[in-house]
Amino acid sequence: MTIFLRHLELCLTLAGLGVIMLSVHFFGPVADSPWRSVAIVATLITVVHGFIAWAVRRHQQQRRKARLLAAQNLLNRLVLQEQAITASLPARTVAETASARAACAEISRLVTALSDTLHRTGAESLASERANYSGEDNTPAV
């Protein structure tokens, strides 16, 4: 099943070609113009294929948005936790507080930079990076 889903567009195209070839066989002797019936069947197959491809792409886009939103929410929670920890630290000395604030500021800067990078990164880049680090082939099906 995963091979079918991975190569969904190719499988749909091959099935459509098969239906078109069968329509020549079935409608050829009956119809006064066999090519007209083939053109109608090919048009219907193209429309169905287009709707299926649109639905698959839309689903992929929604999943990408959900993943990016989840990563952004995780980063926001980390920042809020870091701020809560910083606020609850007792003020011991001015030097310790200054170094803690500097460390917190650096962490906040890094989290903000990571969040900005997530916003700018395209879905294909995320998939290729995930494939590079996991060793899996996560390239989108063509």
LINUR-V443712 format. One record per helix or strand of 2 or more residues. SS is the DSSP state (H for helix, E for strand). FROM is the first residue (numbers start at 0). LEN is the number of residues. If there is no record, write none. Layout:
BEGIN
[[SS & FROM & LEN] [SS & FROM & LEN]]
END
This chain:
BEGIN
[[H & 1 & 5] [H & 7 & 21] [H & 33 & 55] [H & 93 & 27] [H & 122 & 12]]
END
